Amino acid sequence: MQNWIREYVAAQKAALDSIPVDAVAGLVETFRQALKEDRQIFVFGNGGSASNASHFITDLGKGSSDKLTKRFRCLSLNDNVSWMTALGNDYSYEEIYSRQLMNYGKPGDLVLVLSVSGSSPNLVRGVEWAKKNGLHTIALVGGKRGKLAELADTVVVIDSTHYGRVEDAQMGICHMLCYAFMEVPQAGAV
């Protein structure tokens, strides 16, 4: 067991080391610009990535916003279970995010999807709708990249296909995005 844990930790460190620093710095700037322009930020994912999306929006909407003179307008689209199940039942599960974006999304807003595979049909459909309607799209994906890596305007790839390690690294990126605004005063300058 101890060897397995050591190997797991080493592989997790490798996944974290694959986070592209320049790309994350670019995301901080993208979020700063969205804050400045009062854009809405939509985040969503499936499974563990849905939990990460919820966690990220909590940190961004509360923690980061509390340190700024202006607040982030942000929403996790996987948090309204009754709406998601109504959309899945009446249309299809593939449309649970795109149909919410139809209600909320406006040109210039931001969409961030979290996915390990990069191929989940509901995430792909959401990004397709967003791109067709003038929203800026960002995908955090694992080493398989998938369709999201082809579609999104900005793509950040974690060099692993292990679900736990990719999700942990993606949450690390989400924490960096939030803590940049909490701990680096110039990041929040609008």
TACOR-V356626 format. One record per residue. N is the residue number from 1. RES is the residue in one letter. SS is DSSP state (a for helix, b for strand, c for the rest). Layout:
# TACOR-V356626
n->(N | N)
res->(RES | RES)
ss->(SS | SS)
This chain:
# TACOR-V356626
n->(1 | 2 | 3 | 4 | 5 | 6 | 7 | 8 | 9 | 10 | 11 | 12 | 13 | 14 | 15 | 16 | 17 | 18 | 19 | 20 | 21 | 22 | 23 | 24 | 25 | 26 | 27 | 28 | 29 | 30 | 31 | 32 | 33 | 34 | 35 | 36 | 37 | 38 | 39 | 40 | 41 | 42 | 43 | 44 | 45 | 46 | 47 | 48 | 49 | 50 | 51 | 52 | 53 | 54 | 55 | 56 | 57 | 58 | 59 | 60 | 61 | 62 | 63 | 64 | 65 | 66 | 67 | 68 | 69 | 70 | 71 | 72 | 73 | 74 | 75 | 76 | 77 | 78 | 79 | 80 | 81 | 82 | 83 | 84 | 85 | 86 | 87 | 88 | 89 | 90 | 91 | 92 | 93 | 94 | 95 | 96 | 97 | 98 | 99 | 100 | 101 | 102 | 103 | 104 | 105 | 106 | 107 | 108 | 109 | 110 | 111 | 112 | 113 | 114 | 115 | 116 | 117 | 118 | 119 | 120 | 121 | 122 | 123 | 124 | 125 | 126 | 127 | 128 | 129 | 130 | 131 | 132 | 133 | 134 | 135 | 136 | 137 | 138 | 139 | 140 | 141 | 142 | 143 | 144 | 145 | 146 | 147 | 148 | 149 | 150 | 151 | 152 | 153 | 154 | 155 | 156 | 157 | 158 | 159 | 160 | 161 | 162 | 163 | 164 | 165 | 166 | 167 | 168 | 169 | 170 | 171 | 172 | 173 | 174 | 175 | 176 | 177 | 178 | 179 | 180 | 181 | 182 | 183 | 184 | 185 | 186 | 187 | 188 | 189 | 190)
res->(M | Q | N | W | I | R | E | Y | V | A | A | Q | K | A | A | L | D | S | I | P | V | D | A | V | A | G | L | V | E | T | F | R | Q | A | L | K | E | D | R | Q | I | F | V | F | G | N | G | G | S | A | S | N | A | S | H | F | I | T | D | L | G | K | G | S | S | D | K | L | T | K | R | F | R | C | L | S | L | N | D | N | V | S | W | M | T | A | L | G | N | D | Y | S | Y | E | E | I | Y | S | R | Q | L | M | N | Y | G | K | P | G | D | L | V | L | V | L | S | V | S | G | S | S | P | N | L | V | R | G | V | E | W | A | K | K | N | G | L | H | T | I | A | L | V | G | G | K | R | G | K | L | A | E | L | A | D | T | V | V | V | I | D | S | T | H | Y | G | R | V | E | D | A | Q | M | G | I | C | H | M | L | C | Y | A | F | M | E | V | P | Q | A | G | A | V)
ss->(c | a | a | a | a | a | a | a | a | a | a | a | a | a | a | a | a | c | c | c | a | a | a | a | a | a | a | a | a | a | a | a | a | a | a | a | c | c | c | b | b | b | b | b | b | c | c | a | a | a | a | a | a | a | a | a | a | a | a | a | a | a | a | a | a | a | c | c | c | c | c | c | b | b | b | b | c | c | c | c | a | a | a | a | a | a | a | a | a | a | c | c | a | a | a | c | c | a | a | a | a | a | a | a | c | c | c | c | c | b | b | b | b | b | c | c | c | c | c | c | a | a | a | a | a | a | a | a | a | a | a | a | c | c | c | b | b | b | b | b | b | c | c | c | c | a | a | a | a | a | a | c | c | b | b | b | b | c | c | c | c | c | a | a | a | a | a | a | a | a | a | a | a | a | a | a | a | a | a | a | a | a | a | c | a | a | a | a | c | c)
